């Protein structure tokens, strides 16, 4: 019997969207992947190739039409407490303060204690927004709101952090700052990153492994592994060579 403990495994999944009276749409076909603990994965591919669908399946928010997804030696049939999903829109509550937004996920699970507040305040400190703890989200910049969303996720102590183009709406400098911050958080908290992006440079910078999906319906067209365990410097020759490699593979798979 195969063992999948402490690892997220995708076993030959296909996903088809169906609606009464409408033609079905195949999003993903025959996807088999393994996401070992504490590594960094980025997923890139043409628009509509099923990148977000794959994240929703990994998060237990969708169930595959065929195939299986395993976590901790169990088939995923619902959301898992050790797998967190961070979407593009942040999902913050404008009537709550930064601190209350950051505590919200924990508050759904249990009564908040002083130890929880202190731990979340420490996370806000790491994210550089502790001084904003009493503000509301409309008073924050886009980058600060993304940090609040990260704080809420980290408060849940996930083993896997799934991210769907989290920095796409930010300006270039803020985007790079948050990329650097996320890698530093990864080194501190040792979660596994699975990161969807349309941006080639972001895919190479954030991922030690890159999955390139084909045009719809999405299949795994290419996988690049073991790029750099600690990450590549943006101005390094290897970084630019990897970006060129990914761009070439994407051109063979379909435009982003």
ABEGO torsion letter per residue (X at the ends): XBBABGBBBBBGBBBBBBBBGBBBBBABBGBBBBBBBGBBBBBBEBBGAGAAAAAAAAAGABBBABEBBBBGGBBBABBBAABBBBBAAGGBBAABBAAAAAAAAAAAABBBBAAAAAAAAAAAAAAGAAAAAABBAAABBAAAAAAAAAAAAAAAGBABBBBBGAAAABBAAAAAAAAAAAAAAAAAAGBBBBBBBABAAAAAAABABBBBBBBOBBBBABBBBGABAAEBBAABAAAAAAAAAAAAAAAAAEBX
